[in-house]
C-alpha cells in the first residue's frame, strides 16, 4: 500500500493522528511542507474549539489573505506575526 504524505502542524492530536493514519497518510510537520503544498484533508470546523483563520496556512497564503482584506503588513515579518494579524482581522 502506498503511503500518502500529509503535512500537519505539530503537535497533532491523537484523534487527528488516528483519523489521518486510518486514511493512509504519513504525517509530517507542516513546517516541512513544500511551497506549492495544498492540504488534502482540512480540519473540520467547530471540532477543535474554533481554529484560527491562519491555521495550516503557509506564509504566502497568509500574505495573500491579508492583501485581499486590505490589511497592511511588513513583507519581511515572520509567520507568527502575520498569522496574528490575520487572526485578529477575523475577530473584528
N, C-alpha and C positions, 0 to 999 in steps of 0.2 A: 504494500500500500504506500503510495506516495504521500509524504507529509507536506502539507501546505504550511507556509510561514505566515504568521500574523504578528504585527508589531503592536504591543500594548504598553501603556505607561505602567511602570512598576512602582510599588508592589501591586500585583494582580490579586484580587480577592480569590479565595478558594472556590467560591461559587462560579465566578467568571472563568477561572482556570479550568474547572471541570467542564463547563459549557463549551469552551473552545477546544479542549482536548477531545471531547466527545465528537466534535465536528471534524476532527483530524488535523487540527492546527498545531504547529510547533510555535511556542510563544517566545518572542524575543522582545527585549526592552525597546520601547518606541524611540528612544534616543539614537538607536542604530538604524532607524528606517531610512531608506533611500529618499532623495528629494522628490521623486515622482510617485511616491507610495500613496495609494488610495486604500483606505481601511475598508475591508470587505464585510466586517461584522461590527457596525457601530453599537455602542452601548444603548440599551433600551432606556428611553426617557422615563423618569419617575422611579426607576428601580433602585437607584443607589443614592437617594437623598438629594436629588437636584444637582446634576452635573453642571459644571460651569461651561459657558459657551466655548471657551478655549480648549477644553479637554480633548486630547487626542489630535489637536491641530499642530501642524508644523509651523515654524516661524513665518514662512512665506504665506501660508494660509491666513494666519492671524493678521499680518500686514495688509493682505488683500481685503479682509473684512473691515479692518479699521479704516482703510481708504474708502470702501463702499459707504461706510457710515459718516464719512467726513471728519473723522477724529484724527487730529494731528498727532504724530509720534516721531521720535528720534529714530531714524533709519538704522543707526548703529546700536540701538538698545538690544539688550538680551531678551530671550524669550519670556522669562518670568515677568519682566516689566511690561512687555507688550500684552501678555495674557491678562495681566491685571487691568490694563486699560480696556480691553475687550470685555472682560467680565463685569467691570463696573458699568460699562455702557449699557449692558443688558438689564441692570438693576434700576436704571433711571426711567 
